[in-house]
Amino acid sequence: MHKIRSHKLRHLARQLGQGMTEYIIIVAVIAVASIATYSLFGDTLRHQTAAAAAALSGQDATAETSAAQTSATNAAATERTERELKDFGELNTH
């Protein structure tokens, strides 16, 4: 009886460890995707946030909106650039 309980506890511990490992992998993938998205669209997001804040405070947000559009256009052009491993350092400088 004691051996059966011990075996069940070890099995349960392995399952919990596997679940935690899967969770960590999922969190890591989401973090990498978030960092990539923010590095690509970071300026656009910053300008859009500034435009929203200016508009909510009753100020003119035309400059921020224009800057957001320019950043979005630049990000789209950068995304269409074909990249290779040899270009990694040149294309990823900020």
Backbone torsions as a table, in degrees:
resi	resn	phi	psi	omega
1	MET	NA	-42.4	-179.3
2	HIS	-64.9	-37.0	179.1
3	LYS	-67.1	-35.2	178.9
4	ILE	-66.5	-44.4	177.7
5	ARG	-62.5	-43.8	179.4
6	SER	-61.1	-42.6	178.3
7	HIS	-63.8	-42.6	179.2
8	LYS	-64.4	-38.8	179.2
9	LEU	-66.4	-41.8	177.9
10	ARG	-63.9	-41.6	178.9
11	HIS	-62.4	-43.1	178.6
12	LEU	-63.9	-41.2	179.0
13	ALA	-63.6	-39.8	177.5
14	ARG	-63.7	-41.8	179.5
15	GLN	-63.9	-42.0	179.1
16	LEU	-65.0	-39.8	177.6
17	GLY	-63.9	-39.8	178.5
18	GLN	-65.9	-42.4	178.6
19	GLY	-62.2	-40.6	179.3
20	MET	-66.2	-39.9	178.6
21	THR	-63.6	-43.2	177.8
22	GLU	-62.7	-40.9	178.8
23	TYR	-62.6	-43.7	179.9
24	ILE	-63.2	-40.1	179.0
25	ILE	-64.6	-43.1	179.1
26	ILE	-62.8	-43.9	178.9
27	VAL	-62.8	-40.1	179.1
28	ALA	-64.6	-41.5	179.0
29	VAL	-64.5	-42.4	178.7
30	ILE	-64.3	-39.7	179.1
31	ALA	-64.0	-44.0	179.3
32	VAL	-64.1	-42.6	178.3
33	ALA	-64.1	-39.3	178.9
34	SER	-65.5	-42.8	178.7
35	ILE	-63.6	-42.5	178.9
36	ALA	-63.7	-42.6	179.4
37	THR	-64.7	-44.4	-179.0
38	TYR	-67.5	-36.7	179.0
39	SER	-67.6	-30.7	179.5
40	LEU	-79.9	-43.0	-174.3
41	PHE	-111.9	14.7	-176.0
42	GLY	-57.2	-48.4	-179.8
43	ASP	-63.0	-40.6	178.9
44	THR	-61.0	-46.2	179.5
45	LEU	-62.8	-42.1	178.7
46	ARG	-61.2	-45.7	-179.2
47	HIS	-67.8	-38.5	177.9
48	GLN	-65.5	-39.6	177.2
49	THR	-64.6	-41.5	177.9
50	ALA	-64.3	-39.3	178.7
51	ALA	-65.1	-42.2	178.9
52	ALA	-64.8	-41.9	179.2
53	ALA	-64.7	-40.9	178.9
54	ALA	-65.7	-42.8	-180.0
55	ALA	-65.0	-40.0	179.4
56	LEU	-67.4	-29.2	179.4
57	SER	-87.4	2.2	176.0
58	GLY	87.6	9.5	179.7
59	GLN	-93.5	167.6	177.9
60	ASP	-75.6	124.5	-177.2
61	ALA	-107.7	17.1	-176.6
62	THR	-62.1	-44.0	-177.6
63	ALA	-64.6	-42.8	-179.7
64	GLU	-67.3	-38.5	178.5
65	THR	-64.9	-42.2	177.9
66	SER	-64.2	-41.4	178.8
67	ALA	-64.3	-38.3	177.9
68	ALA	-63.9	-41.5	178.9
69	GLN	-65.0	-41.5	178.0
70	THR	-62.8	-43.6	178.9
71	SER	-63.0	-40.0	178.8
72	ALA	-64.9	-41.2	178.3
73	THR	-63.5	-43.7	178.9
74	ASN	-65.1	-39.2	179.3
75	ALA	-65.1	-40.4	178.7
76	ALA	-65.2	-40.1	178.2
77	ALA	-65.9	-39.9	178.4
78	THR	-64.8	-39.1	-179.1
79	GLU	-65.3	-33.4	-179.6
80	ARG	-77.0	-9.9	179.4
81	THR	-70.1	128.7	178.6
82	GLU	-74.0	131.6	-176.7
83	ARG	-119.2	147.4	174.0
84	GLU	-131.9	169.4	-177.8
85	LEU	-62.7	-34.8	-179.5
86	LYS	-66.6	-22.2	-179.7
87	ASP	-92.4	3.0	-171.4
88	PHE	-54.9	-49.1	-177.5
89	GLY	-66.5	-36.9	-177.2
90	GLU	-72.9	-39.5	-174.9
91	LEU	-86.0	-12.7	-175.1
92	ASN	-113.7	33.7	175.5
93	THR	-100.8	136.3	178.7
94	HIS	-129.6	NA	NA
